[in-house]
Amino acid sequence: MKAIPATTKTAASIPSATTLKAKKNALERGERAPCRVFRIEKKPDGSFSRVAANSETQCRKSAKAWEAKSEVAKVRHSLDLTQQAFADLLGIGLSTLRSWEQKKREPSGAARMLISIALKHPEVLQEAVA
């Protein structure tokens, strides 16, 4: 029986957290196709099977979903904050933020300015809230 050599990863071969986050964001925006995509299908007998799907199709779906998001949702996502944390940062209610993200209502001029500041300089708002 052949011995399987152990693989060791050097520090240079392990991607940084920043690199992984950039790749994840590119996948979500549809700028990069995933390596593998699977979907779960229910068989007639009630069991489930995993079926390989086309990664390019998934890439197009991700891009379309990203374009459909509101600007508020895109800003919150780029800051990597939960809805509650972003609402607290802006000093608004959670229901207000959700209605903006679902495009039921639009933020006022002052709120839009706060959102643009949050995108460009989140530390300023975090300092003001603290």
Order of alpha helices (4+ residues) and beta strands (2+ residues): alpha-beta-beta-alpha-alpha-alpha-alpha-alpha-alpha
